[in-house]
Amino acid sequence: MLLAAARRFVVLLVLIGGGAVVVALVLGLLLGSSVNRSVSLGLYLAGAFLLVGGFVLGNRGPVRRADDGGSRSFGRAVRRASQEEMRDSVNITVLLVVLGAVLLALGAAIDSRYELI
């Protein structure tokens, strides 16, 4: 089970990171930036976006919108989130934060302006 989860994580990392690198390379070439700088900035931006997304999703409360007319809060029908919904919310948050941190670390490792050691 852990091997399958690691495989899915790597696939997500390659897809998101690869997409960020391709977009950053195209924009970097259009703007006349170096390849190294474009790739590191693309990874920084993708990582920061995922971290912010994880933070926003992680701050959702235990109340969800109800489509079937539950109790009303601020004019909207709301209901309490189920255990499964809360677990999914935490899992997605952790996934986004870890992916974002890995992309930021890759961007820092690639960035030639700074030495890590």
VMD Tcl script that draws the C-alpha trace (Angstrom):
set ca {
  {0.00 0.00 0.00}
  {2.84 2.42 0.83}
  {4.58 1.61 -2.44}
  {1.42 2.43 -4.40}
  {1.01 5.69 -2.47}
  {4.65 6.62 -3.14}
  {4.17 5.86 -6.82}
  {1.08 8.11 -6.99}
  {2.96 10.86 -5.15}
  {5.87 10.70 -7.59}
  {3.48 10.75 -10.56}
  {1.80 13.88 -9.15}
  {5.17 15.46 -8.47}
  {6.39 14.76 -12.00}
  {3.17 16.00 -13.61}
  {2.94 19.21 -11.59}
  {6.67 19.87 -11.53}
  {7.08 18.98 -15.20}
  {4.19 21.22 -16.18}
  {5.65 24.08 -14.17}
  {9.07 23.56 -15.77}
  {7.64 23.50 -19.32}
  {5.57 26.65 -18.78}
  {8.51 28.39 -17.08}
  {10.88 27.44 -19.90}
  {8.52 28.80 -22.55}
  {7.98 32.04 -20.64}
  {11.68 32.32 -19.85}
  {12.64 31.91 -23.49}
  {10.06 34.50 -24.54}
  {11.33 36.97 -21.94}
  {15.02 36.25 -22.54}
  {15.79 34.72 -19.16}
  {18.29 31.94 -18.59}
  {17.08 28.35 -18.46}
  {18.32 27.84 -14.91}
  {16.57 30.97 -13.66}
  {13.31 30.16 -15.48}
  {13.14 26.63 -14.13}
  {13.90 27.67 -10.56}
  {11.31 30.46 -10.67}
  {8.72 28.10 -12.16}
  {9.29 25.58 -9.39}
  {9.19 28.34 -6.76}
  {5.87 29.63 -8.08}
  {4.29 26.18 -8.37}
  {5.48 25.25 -4.88}
  {4.22 28.50 -3.36}
  {0.86 28.09 -5.09}
  {0.48 24.56 -3.70}
  {1.48 25.70 -0.20}
  {-1.07 28.51 -0.23}
  {-3.71 26.14 -1.60}
  {-2.96 23.67 1.18}
  {-3.21 26.44 3.76}
  {-6.56 27.62 2.41}
  {-8.03 24.12 2.24}
  {-6.66 23.32 5.68}
  {-8.51 26.25 7.22}
  {-11.96 25.12 6.15}
  {-14.17 24.56 9.11}
  {-16.32 21.55 9.97}
  {-19.38 23.06 8.23}
  {-20.28 22.33 4.61}
  {-22.93 23.68 2.33}
  {-26.11 21.62 2.41}
  {-28.09 21.09 -0.76}
  {-31.08 19.56 0.98}
  {-32.06 22.51 3.23}
  {-30.27 21.93 6.54}
  {-29.95 24.63 9.22}
  {-29.33 28.14 7.93}
  {-26.23 30.24 8.54}
  {-25.87 33.63 6.85}
  {-28.72 32.76 4.51}
  {-27.19 29.47 3.33}
  {-28.19 25.97 4.27}
  {-25.31 24.29 6.11}
  {-24.57 20.90 7.59}
  {-21.83 19.36 9.64}
  {-19.11 17.62 7.63}
  {-18.88 13.86 7.93}
  {-15.80 12.09 9.27}
  {-14.89 11.01 5.74}
  {-15.10 14.58 4.44}
  {-12.93 15.83 7.30}
  {-10.37 13.06 6.69}
  {-10.30 13.86 2.96}
  {-9.81 17.54 3.74}
  {-6.82 16.79 5.96}
  {-5.34 14.36 3.43}
  {-5.59 16.84 0.57}
  {-4.10 19.57 2.73}
  {-1.11 17.41 3.67}
  {-0.62 16.35 0.05}
  {-0.62 19.93 -1.23}
  {1.73 21.17 1.48}
  {4.22 18.33 0.97}
  {4.13 18.70 -2.83}
  {4.64 22.44 -2.46}
  {7.55 22.01 -0.06}
  {9.23 19.47 -2.37}
  {8.85 21.79 -5.37}
  {10.28 24.70 -3.37}
  {13.23 22.54 -2.32}
  {13.82 21.47 -5.94}
  {13.70 25.10 -7.03}
  {16.24 26.03 -4.36}
  {18.49 23.13 -5.39}
  {18.36 24.18 -9.05}
  {18.81 27.91 -8.43}
  {22.44 28.71 -9.25}
  {22.42 32.07 -7.46}
  {22.79 30.37 -4.08}
  {24.93 27.50 -2.84}
  {23.27 25.02 -0.51}
  {26.53 23.92 1.12}
}
mol new
graphics top color blue
foreach p $ca { graphics top sphere $p radius 0.5 }
foreach p [lrange $ca 0 end-1] q [lrange $ca 1 end] { graphics top cylinder $p $q radius 0.2 }
display resetview
